[in-house]
């Protein structure tokens, strides 16, 4: 990115288009404060864990959408900056309900890391099919990266018995990231995993894909509500979690603490 002589623009756009928004910084502040409260077991620990996990989940959703926008900007769609997508402000998304509210609702009701998704990209401005695929790939890759970052303490053998409530929250948050990664990589039209392949389809297949894409989230909901497929999904997540070193007992405890309204 090239700065103008005035130092007030980046690539011909105001620098404000690239600065983290006050909304996002507020969410980060909540994550840090609630994390400290969870660590110290300050007050009601279940409320602490709820705030800690919920704010961490929203941060990851913002990073997911930011990665889409950043790759789109690099691939040629400069309008994503004008739309505010590079400020990490969830209120700027095309569909804040799909990107933030719905994933939070699924988290609260079912403890499921549902992917969001609502940054509008001008694919006609993207310079190649490779870039187009990378834009879609960036979102779930970000969730996967978040999973690994959250798992690092467990890999290095942190003493989870000390501050167990905090580490339970971290483990549950890592589980949510893993769920979002798996769901996002599914090759469903309208979902990131399906969108990765879209640029390489024949015109006939693209037409069919385009007809199905608006219903991608509904298809995903239908799959999750099928008891048999739901069981297969959670078995897959458990298996992958075991492979990558996710402590399932801590993640389960994190879920229990998160759902402070149930006893």
Order of alpha helices (4+ residues) and beta strands (2+ residues): beta-beta-alpha-alpha-alpha-alpha-alpha-alpha-alpha-alpha-alpha-alpha-alpha
